Amino acid sequence: FYQGIKNTLSISLLGTIIGFVIACVLGTIRTMTVNSSDSWIVKLLKRVSNFIIKVYVTVFRGTPMMVQAMIIFYGFVGIFKWDPVTAGLVIVSINTGAYLTEVVKNGIESIDKGQMEAARSLGFSYPKAMLLVIFPQAIKNSMASIGNEFVINIKDTSVLNVIGCAEMYYILNM
């Protein structure tokens, strides 16, 4: 019983943290706008990366985690020699990253444009302004949704029993 609870909580917590890191990167990329002053290569990269992220978010939010677990674990078993717990962590992280990408993107967009203008007028570069001014406010606005995603991950780890991941539900059934 202890092993099942330990696996459930560790997969949920680590999956949420890793998914949040993924979401911070992808959510920031999604908020970048194509400017007329950008070169054609930069415009192309922004549009292509935005499209790829939209597809990733749509696919992982639109399919059940059980299906994702079976495809990722059994589909890549020849490439990766992983145990069910490691595969479960990867699955939860990727799934959480997709959900939190939209949360982070909306958190960044909820910050007043004047905040970025003020940071830029103080001499901050765009990355520094995002990191020191915009991100802290956006994360604060998104904390409730991030907490909800952690709770959802605790409940969703029960579907990892299809790949043999020994989480709480799996242990109790045994």
C-alpha positions as CSV (number, residue, x, y, z in Angstrom):
1,F,0.0,0.0,0.0
2,Y,2.8,2.4,0.9
3,Q,4.6,1.7,-2.5
4,G,1.4,2.5,-4.3
5,I,0.9,5.8,-2.5
6,K,4.5,6.7,-3.0
7,N,4.4,6.0,-6.7
8,T,1.1,7.9,-7.1
9,L,2.3,11.0,-5.3
10,S,5.8,11.0,-6.9
11,I,4.5,10.5,-10.4
12,S,1.9,13.2,-9.9
13,L,4.2,15.7,-8.3
14,L,7.2,15.2,-10.6
15,G,4.8,15.0,-13.6
16,T,3.3,18.3,-12.7
17,I,6.7,20.0,-12.2
18,I,8.1,18.7,-15.4
19,G,4.9,19.5,-17.3
20,F,5.0,23.0,-15.8
21,V,8.5,23.5,-17.1
22,I,7.4,22.3,-20.6
23,A,4.4,24.6,-20.4
24,C,6.5,27.7,-19.5
25,V,8.6,27.2,-22.6
26,L,5.8,26.4,-24.9
27,G,3.4,29.0,-23.5
28,T,6.0,31.7,-23.9
29,I,6.6,30.6,-27.5
30,R,2.8,30.7,-28.1
31,T,2.6,34.3,-26.9
32,M,5.2,35.6,-29.4
33,T,3.6,37.6,-32.2
34,V,4.8,37.9,-35.7
35,N,6.1,41.5,-36.2
36,S,6.4,43.2,-39.5
37,S,10.0,44.0,-38.6
38,D,10.9,40.3,-38.3
39,S,12.9,38.7,-41.0
40,W,11.2,36.1,-43.1
41,I,13.1,33.3,-41.3
42,V,12.0,34.5,-37.9
43,K,8.4,34.9,-39.2
44,L,8.5,31.4,-40.6
45,L,10.0,30.0,-37.3
46,K,7.3,31.7,-35.2
47,R,4.5,30.5,-37.4
48,V,5.8,26.9,-37.7
49,S,6.5,26.6,-33.9
50,N,3.1,28.1,-33.1
51,F,1.4,25.5,-35.4
52,I,3.4,22.6,-33.9
53,I,2.6,23.6,-30.4
54,K,-1.1,24.0,-31.3
55,V,-1.1,20.5,-32.7
56,Y,0.6,19.1,-29.6
57,V,-1.8,20.8,-27.3
58,T,-4.9,19.7,-29.3
59,V,-3.7,16.0,-29.6
60,F,-2.8,15.6,-26.0
61,R,-5.8,17.4,-24.6
62,G,-8.1,15.6,-27.0
63,T,-7.1,12.0,-26.3
64,P,-7.6,10.1,-23.1
65,M,-4.5,9.5,-21.0
66,M,-5.1,5.8,-21.1
67,V,-4.7,5.8,-24.9
68,Q,-1.6,8.0,-24.6
69,A,-0.1,5.6,-22.0
70,M,-0.6,2.6,-24.2
71,I,0.7,4.2,-27.4
72,I,3.8,5.7,-25.7
73,F,4.6,2.7,-23.6
74,Y,3.9,-0.1,-26.1
75,G,4.7,1.9,-29.2
76,F,8.2,3.0,-28.1
77,V,9.1,-0.1,-26.2
78,G,11.7,-1.0,-28.9
79,I,13.3,2.4,-28.7
80,F,13.3,3.0,-24.9
81,K,13.9,0.3,-22.4
82,W,11.9,1.8,-19.6
83,D,10.0,0.5,-16.7
84,P,6.3,1.3,-16.2
85,V,6.9,3.9,-13.5
86,T,9.4,5.9,-15.7
87,A,7.0,5.6,-18.7
88,G,4.2,6.8,-16.4
89,L,6.2,9.8,-15.4
90,V,6.9,10.7,-19.1
91,I,3.2,10.2,-20.0
92,V,1.9,12.4,-17.1
93,S,4.6,15.1,-17.8
94,I,3.7,15.3,-21.5
95,N,0.0,15.3,-20.8
96,T,0.3,18.0,-18.1
97,G,2.6,20.1,-20.3
98,A,-0.2,20.2,-22.9
99,Y,-2.8,21.3,-20.4
100,L,-0.6,23.8,-18.6
101,T,0.7,25.3,-21.9
102,E,-2.7,27.0,-22.4
103,V,-2.8,28.0,-18.7
104,V,0.6,29.7,-18.9
105,K,-0.2,31.3,-22.2
106,N,-3.4,32.8,-20.8
107,G,-1.6,33.8,-17.7
108,I,1.0,35.7,-19.7
109,E,-1.7,37.3,-21.9
110,S,-3.6,38.4,-18.8
111,I,-0.7,40.7,-17.8
112,D,-1.2,44.3,-18.8
113,K,0.9,45.3,-21.8
114,G,2.1,48.3,-19.9
115,Q,4.2,46.0,-17.7
116,M,6.3,44.9,-20.7
117,E,6.5,48.5,-21.9
118,A,7.7,49.6,-18.5
119,A,10.3,46.9,-18.3
120,R,11.6,47.6,-21.8
121,S,11.7,51.4,-21.0
122,L,13.9,50.5,-18.0
123,G,16.4,48.8,-20.4
124,F,15.4,45.2,-19.9
125,S,15.8,42.9,-22.9
126,Y,12.7,41.0,-23.9
127,P,13.8,37.7,-22.2
128,K,14.8,39.5,-19.1
129,A,11.5,41.4,-19.0
130,M,9.6,38.2,-19.4
131,L,11.6,36.4,-16.7
132,L,11.7,39.1,-14.1
133,V,8.5,41.1,-14.7
134,I,5.9,39.1,-16.7
135,F,6.5,35.5,-15.5
136,P,6.1,36.1,-11.8
137,Q,2.8,37.9,-12.3
138,A,1.6,35.3,-14.8
139,I,2.5,32.4,-12.5
140,K,0.7,34.0,-9.6
141,N,-2.4,34.4,-11.7
142,S,-2.1,30.7,-12.8
143,M,-1.5,29.1,-9.4
144,A,-5.0,27.9,-8.9
145,S,-5.1,26.1,-12.3
146,I,-1.6,24.6,-11.6
147,G,-2.9,23.2,-8.3
148,N,-6.0,21.8,-10.0
149,E,-3.8,20.1,-12.5
150,F,-1.8,18.4,-9.7
151,V,-5.0,17.1,-8.1
152,I,-6.2,15.9,-11.5
153,N,-2.8,14.1,-12.0
154,I,-3.3,12.3,-8.7
155,K,-6.6,11.0,-9.9
156,D,-5.4,10.3,-13.5
157,T,-2.5,8.1,-12.4
158,S,-5.0,5.3,-11.9
159,V,-5.1,4.9,-15.7
160,L,-1.4,4.0,-15.7
161,N,-2.3,0.5,-14.6
162,V,-2.8,-0.4,-18.3
163,I,1.0,-0.3,-18.6
164,G,1.6,-2.1,-15.3
165,C,2.6,1.0,-13.3
166,A,2.3,0.0,-9.6
167,E,0.4,3.0,-8.4
168,M,-2.2,3.1,-5.5
169,Y,-5.2,1.7,-7.5
170,Y,-3.1,-1.0,-9.1
171,I,-1.7,-2.1,-5.7
172,L,-5.1,-2.1,-4.1
173,N,-6.5,-4.3,-6.8
174,M,-3.7,-6.8,-6.4
